[in-house]
Amino acid sequence: MGDERFAVISGGGTGIGAATAQALAEDGFDVLIVGRREDVLARTAEKIGVQLGRPGAVTAAVADLADPEQVAALMVRIGDRPVDAVVNNAGGVLGGDTATLAGLADVWRVNLETNVLTAVLLTEALRPALRRPGGRVILFSSIAAQRGGGGPYSAAKAALHGWAYDLAAQLGPDGVTVNVVAPGYVADTEFFGDGMTAERHARLVTQTLVGRAGLPNDIAGAVRYLVSPGAGYVTGQVIGVNGGSVLGR
Ligand SMILES: NC(=O)c1ccc[n+]([C@@H]2O[C@H](COP(=O)([O-])OP(=O)(O)OC[C@H]3O[C@@H](n4cnc5c(N)ncnc54)[C@H](OP(=O)(O)O)[C@@H]3O)[C@@H](O)[C@H]2O)c1
C-alpha cells in the first residue's frame, strides 16, 4: 500500500458500484468495496485488478451496512488509513406484504435501513478518517426521490437530500464536500431483479431525452468527477444523471 488515494464504495460488487470501483481504480485510487455477498465482491475485485494489471487495486470487505456492529467491525479492518472518498452506493427497492400495519412497517423499515441507514452508519463511522481538506462524500439517490413513484423507496432516497445539506454544512469548513448523485434508469445492474420486461424497458427509455437506458459507467463518470480534485467547489448538490427524464431541480 503506497500513497494512493483511498475510496470506500458500498455495494461495490455489482452494477453502478462495480463500475465506480473500476473508474476510481483506473484513476489511481485504492478501492475497498463493501457488500453482504463475499463471492460477488471477490469476483469484482479480482476482475478489476486483472483488467488494470494492478492486483489489489480493489479489495473487498463483507458487511451488512445497516448493522451497527458490522460497521464497527469494518472500521477495525480499515484501521486509521485516511479516507479520500466515501461512495454510499448501496441501496435498492425492497417490497413485501403491506396488507397489515405490521407488514407496512416492515417494508418501510427495510427501505429506510437499506437506503438511508447504510449511508448514515458508513459515513458517520468514517467521518473522523475523512481527508481534510479534500475528502469527498457521495450519497446515492434516484429520480424516484424527485418525481415519486417508489413509495417508501422514494421517501428514503429523498431523506438523503436533507441529510446531505446538513453534512455539507458541517464538513465544508474542513474542505470536505458532500454531494448526492440521483440516477435515472440504469440497465445492467441487479436493481430490478427479475422485474424488468421489454415493455417496461421501452417505457423507461421513452421517458429520457436521449433515447437510451443509462449504463453503470454513466453514473460512475459523475462520481469520478465529484471525487476529483477539480470538484472541490461543488458541494451540497443533487446531481441528476438520468438522460433528461427529470429536468434539473
Ligand atoms: N439501477 C437503477 O436504475 C437505479 C436508479 C436510481 C438509483 N439507483 C441507485 O443506485 C445504487 C446502486 O444500485 P444498482 O443499480 O447498481 O443496483 P444493484 O446492482 O442491486 O446494487 C446494489 C448494491 O448494494 C448492495 N447492498 C444492498 N444492501 C446492502 C447492505 N445492507 N449492506 C451492504 N451492501 C448492500 C448490494 O450488495 P449485497 O446484496 O451483496 O449486499 C448491491 O451490490 C442504489 O442506491 C440504487 O438505489 C439505481
The ligand as an SDF file (V2000), in Angstrom:
LIG
                    3D

 48 52  0  0  0  0  0  0  0  0999 V2000
  -30.3640    0.8500  -11.4780 N   0  0  0  0  0  0  0  0  0  0  0  0
  -31.1590    1.9110  -11.4720 C   0  0  0  0  0  0  0  0  0  0  0  0
  -31.9680    2.0970  -12.4010 O   0  0  0  0  0  0  0  0  0  0  0  0
  -31.0760    2.9110  -10.3470 C   0  0  0  0  0  0  0  0  0  0  0  0
  -31.8160    4.1020  -10.4880 C   0  0  0  0  0  0  0  0  0  0  0  0
  -31.7430    5.0680   -9.4800 C   0  0  0  0  0  0  0  0  0  0  0  0
  -30.9650    4.8490   -8.3700 C   0  0  0  0  0  0  0  0  0  0  0  0
  -30.2610    3.6750   -8.2340 N   0  0  0  0  0  0  0  0  0  0  0  0
  -29.4420    3.5080   -7.0260 C   0  0  0  0  0  0  0  0  0  0  0  0
  -28.1080    3.2130   -7.4000 O   0  0  0  0  0  0  0  0  0  0  0  0
  -27.4720    2.4790   -6.3630 C   0  0  0  0  0  0  0  0  0  0  0  0
  -26.7670    1.2520   -6.9500 C   0  0  0  0  0  0  0  0  0  0  0  0
  -27.7400    0.3580   -7.4290 O   0  0  0  0  0  0  0  0  0  0  0  0
  -27.5510   -0.5690   -8.7140 P   0  0  0  0  0  0  0  0  0  0  0  0
  -28.4940   -0.0890   -9.7400 O   0  0  0  0  0  0  0  0  0  0  0  0
  -26.1380   -0.7230   -9.0710 O   0  0  0  0  0  0  0  0  0  0  0  0
  -28.1830   -1.9380   -8.1560 O   0  0  0  0  0  0  0  0  0  0  0  0
  -27.5150   -3.2620   -7.5450 P   0  0  0  0  0  0  0  0  0  0  0  0
  -26.7180   -3.9330   -8.6070 O   0  0  0  0  0  0  0  0  0  0  0  0
  -28.6570   -4.0050   -6.9260 O   0  0  0  0  0  0  0  0  0  0  0  0
  -26.5070   -2.7200   -6.4120 O   0  0  0  0  0  0  0  0  0  0  0  0
  -26.8830   -2.5030   -5.0750 C   0  0  0  0  0  0  0  0  0  0  0  0
  -25.7250   -2.9530   -4.2010 C   0  0  0  0  0  0  0  0  0  0  0  0
  -25.9960   -2.6040   -2.8290 O   0  0  0  0  0  0  0  0  0  0  0  0
  -25.5330   -3.6520   -2.0050 C   0  0  0  0  0  0  0  0  0  0  0  0
  -26.2780   -3.5970   -0.7410 N   0  0  0  0  0  0  0  0  0  0  0  0
  -27.6290   -3.5800   -0.5970 C   0  0  0  0  0  0  0  0  0  0  0  0
  -27.9550   -3.5700    0.7170 N   0  0  0  0  0  0  0  0  0  0  0  0
  -26.7840   -3.5630    1.4030 C   0  0  0  0  0  0  0  0  0  0  0  0
  -26.4670   -3.5720    2.7990 C   0  0  0  0  0  0  0  0  0  0  0  0
  -27.4240   -3.6020    3.7400 N   0  0  0  0  0  0  0  0  0  0  0  0
  -25.1700   -3.5670    3.1600 N   0  0  0  0  0  0  0  0  0  0  0  0
  -24.1840   -3.5740    2.2200 C   0  0  0  0  0  0  0  0  0  0  0  0
  -24.4300   -3.5540    0.8960 N   0  0  0  0  0  0  0  0  0  0  0  0
  -25.7270   -3.5740    0.4900 C   0  0  0  0  0  0  0  0  0  0  0  0
  -25.7740   -4.9270   -2.8230 C   0  0  0  0  0  0  0  0  0  0  0  0
  -24.8640   -5.9640   -2.4880 O   0  0  0  0  0  0  0  0  0  0  0  0
  -25.2470   -7.1800   -1.4940 P   0  0  0  0  0  0  0  0  0  0  0  0
  -26.6230   -7.6270   -1.8520 O   0  0  0  0  0  0  0  0  0  0  0  0
  -24.1960   -8.2010   -1.7510 O   0  0  0  0  0  0  0  0  0  0  0  0
  -25.1590   -6.6040   -0.1170 O   0  0  0  0  0  0  0  0  0  0  0  0
  -25.5060   -4.4480   -4.2420 C   0  0  0  0  0  0  0  0  0  0  0  0
  -24.1450   -4.6970   -4.6080 O   0  0  0  0  0  0  0  0  0  0  0  0
  -28.5710    2.1440   -5.3400 C   0  0  0  0  0  0  0  0  0  0  0  0
  -28.5020    3.0570   -4.2630 O   0  0  0  0  0  0  0  0  0  0  0  0
  -29.8510    2.3620   -6.1290 C   0  0  0  0  0  0  0  0  0  0  0  0
  -30.9410    2.6880   -5.3110 O   0  0  0  0  0  0  0  0  0  0  0  0
  -30.2950    2.7130   -9.2060 C   0  0  0  0  0  0  0  0  0  0  0  0
  1  2  1  0
  2  3  2  0
  2  4  1  0
  4  5  1  0
  4 48  2  0
  5  6  2  0
  6  7  1  0
  7  8  2  0
  8  9  1  0
  8 48  1  0
  9 10  1  0
  9 46  1  0
 10 11  1  0
 11 12  1  0
 11 44  1  0
 12 13  1  0
 13 14  1  0
 14 15  2  0
 14 16  1  0
 14 17  1  0
 17 18  1  0
 18 19  2  0
 18 20  1  0
 18 21  1  0
 21 22  1  0
 22 23  1  0
 23 24  1  0
 23 42  1  0
 24 25  1  0
 25 26  1  0
 25 36  1  0
 26 27  1  0
 26 35  1  0
 27 28  2  0
 28 29  1  0
 29 30  1  0
 29 35  2  0
 30 31  1  0
 30 32  2  0
 32 33  1  0
 33 34  2  0
 34 35  1  0
 36 37  1  0
 36 42  1  0
 37 38  1  0
 38 39  2  0
 38 40  1  0
 38 41  1  0
 42 43  1  0
 44 45  1  0
 44 46  1  0
 46 47  1  0
M  CHG  2   8   1  16  -1
M  END
$$$$
